[in-house]
Amino acid sequence: MGDMQLWQLRNQSGVMRPLVSWMTKSDPAILEFFEEQDIAMPPAVVSFNIQGVSHPTVKRRMPELANHRLLEKVEGKRGYYRITERGRQYLAGELDASELEDDV
């Protein structure tokens, strides 16, 4: 597998989450917002409501999160995404770093 860069992020509840090489520190915030709202949203809505994460970053990261099955594009709704069960598992600390790193 080579050298895998791995950070562990602890959420407010104390749950440890892996942050693997393809992830940025903005990704957990994006996923948390989707989980809290539990609706499909386009990047503009997400970036407007998350402090400290720019619109270009959100717009770039959402497709990447979808590539790794943490978000999914909503059929028939151009540019809308929603969190997946896998994304919820990540937020709960139920996914191992290797499951995230090898998944594409």
C-alpha positions, -999 to 999 in steps of 0.1 A, spaced: 0 0 0 30 23 4 32 51 29 -2 60 40 -5 94 57 -31 92 84 -44 116 109 -70 110 135 -95 137 141 -116 137 172 -151 151 169 -170 170 197 -183 137 210 -148 122 213 -152 99 183 -119 93 165 -121 95 127 -93 87 102 -82 115 79 -64 97 50 -42 110 23 -69 120 -2 -89 139 25 -87 175 36 -95 189 70 -126 205 55 -141 171 46 -154 162 81 -171 196 84 -188 191 51 -200 156 60 -212 168 95 -233 195 79 -249 170 56 -257 147 85 -271 175 106 -294 188 79 -303 154 64 -313 169 31 -298 170 -4 -280 202 -11 -258 219 -38 -223 232 -30 -235 268 -27 -259 260 2 -232 240 20 -205 267 16 -229 295 26 -237 277 59 -202 264 69 -179 289 85 -142 287 75 -147 266 44 -147 285 11 -172 279 -18 -144 268 -42 -132 242 -15 -167 229 -10 -174 227 -47 -141 208 -53 -145 184 -23 -181 173 -27 -174 153 -59 -143 138 -43 -164 127 -13 -189 112 -37 -161 93 -55 -153 77 -22 -190 70 -15 -193 93 16 -217 115 -4 -238 107 -34 -251 127 -63 -289 130 -63 -304 116 -96 -323 142 -115 -311 171 -93 -282 187 -110 -254 194 -86 -272 181 -55 -256 157 -31 -266 139 1 -248 119 27 -246 81 23 -248 54 50 -210 51 45 -206 88 52 -226 83 84 -204 54 94 -173 76 88 -187 103 111 -195 76 138 -159 64 136 -170 30 122 -147 30 91 -111 19 93 -85 41 75 -77 12 51 -113 11 40 -111 48 30 -76 47 15 -82 18 -8 -116 28 -20 -116 41 -56 
